[in-house]
Amino acid sequence: MFDIGFAELILISVVGLLVIGPERLPGAIRTGSLWLNKFKRGFNDIKREVQQELHNDGVMQELRKTGEDLKKQASEFDLQSAVPSASTNDKTDSPAEKDST
């Protein structure tokens, strides 16, 4: 997360020991780690919510696209059924009509 090496950790520990003191240093470390964990948890919650919203947006876009495709197919089907084919327009005598003549 932070690009801190071993030397920097030692320096931070020594400064913390001198400024805070040996009695309060463990409590200060605990408090700092609690704050850091709360920060990480909050950041992860926000990240999860953003990912969920992006996923929901992707799903909604897919649904819209599918709906548009279905509308196009329905309109094409309606156009095909509205335009009669040449074979249905031809007046052919059915076998029953041939027998009656």
C-alpha positions as CSV (number, residue, x, y, z in Angstrom):
1,M,0.0,0.0,0.0
2,F,2.6,2.5,1.1
3,D,6.0,2.0,-0.3
4,I,7.8,2.0,3.0
5,G,11.0,0.0,3.5
6,F,12.5,-1.5,6.7
7,A,14.8,1.5,7.3
8,E,11.8,3.9,7.2
9,L,9.9,1.7,9.7
10,I,12.8,1.8,12.1
11,L,13.0,5.6,11.8
12,I,9.3,6.0,12.4
13,S,9.5,3.6,15.4
14,V,12.4,5.6,17.0
15,V,10.7,8.9,16.4
16,G,7.4,7.5,17.8
17,L,9.2,6.2,20.8
18,L,10.9,9.5,21.5
19,V,7.8,11.7,20.9
20,I,5.0,9.5,22.5
21,G,7.1,7.6,25.1
22,P,7.4,3.9,25.9
23,E,4.2,3.7,28.0
24,R,1.8,5.2,25.5
25,L,3.4,3.8,22.3
26,P,1.6,0.5,22.2
27,G,-1.8,2.2,22.7
28,A,-0.9,4.7,20.0
29,I,0.0,1.9,17.6
30,R,-3.3,0.1,18.3
31,T,-5.2,3.3,17.7
32,G,-3.4,4.0,14.5
33,S,-4.0,0.4,13.3
34,L,-7.7,0.7,14.1
35,W,-8.0,4.0,12.1
36,L,-6.1,2.4,9.2
37,N,-8.4,-0.7,9.3
38,K,-11.5,1.6,9.4
39,F,-10.1,3.5,6.4
40,K,-9.4,0.3,4.5
41,R,-12.8,-1.1,5.3
42,G,-14.5,2.1,4.2
43,F,-12.5,2.2,1.0
44,N,-13.4,-1.4,0.2
45,D,-17.1,-0.7,0.9
46,I,-17.0,2.2,-1.6
47,K,-15.1,0.1,-4.1
48,R,-17.6,-2.7,-3.8
49,E,-20.5,-0.3,-4.3
50,V,-18.9,1.2,-7.4
51,Q,-18.3,-2.2,-8.8
52,Q,-21.9,-3.3,-8.1
53,E,-23.2,-0.1,-9.8
54,L,-21.0,-0.7,-12.8
55,H,-22.2,-4.3,-13.0
56,N,-25.8,-3.1,-12.7
57,D,-25.2,-0.5,-15.4
58,G,-23.7,-3.3,-17.7
59,V,-26.7,-5.5,-17.0
60,M,-29.1,-2.7,-17.8
61,Q,-27.3,-1.9,-21.1
62,E,-27.5,-5.6,-22.0
63,L,-31.2,-5.6,-21.3
64,R,-31.8,-2.5,-23.4
65,K,-29.8,-4.0,-26.3
66,T,-31.8,-7.2,-26.0
67,G,-35.0,-5.3,-25.9
68,E,-34.1,-3.3,-29.0
69,D,-33.1,-6.5,-30.8
70,L,-36.4,-8.1,-29.9
71,K,-38.3,-5.0,-31.2
72,K,-36.3,-5.2,-34.5
73,Q,-37.1,-8.9,-34.9
74,A,-40.7,-8.3,-34.1
75,S,-41.0,-5.5,-36.6
76,E,-39.3,-7.6,-39.2
77,F,-41.6,-10.5,-38.5
78,D,-44.6,-8.2,-38.7
79,L,-43.4,-6.9,-42.1
80,Q,-42.8,-10.4,-43.4
81,S,-46.3,-11.6,-42.3
82,A,-47.9,-8.4,-43.6
83,V,-46.4,-8.9,-47.1
84,P,-48.0,-12.0,-48.6
85,S,-45.7,-14.2,-50.5
86,A,-46.1,-14.9,-54.2
87,S,-47.2,-18.5,-53.7
88,T,-50.2,-17.5,-51.5
89,N,-51.3,-14.9,-54.1
90,D,-51.5,-17.4,-56.9
91,K,-55.0,-18.8,-57.4
92,T,-54.4,-22.5,-57.6
93,D,-57.2,-24.9,-57.7
94,S,-57.4,-27.2,-54.8
95,P,-58.0,-30.9,-55.4
96,A,-61.6,-30.5,-54.2
97,E,-62.2,-27.7,-56.7
98,K,-60.8,-29.8,-59.6
99,D,-63.1,-32.7,-58.7
100,S,-66.2,-30.5,-58.7
101,T,-65.6,-29.2,-62.3
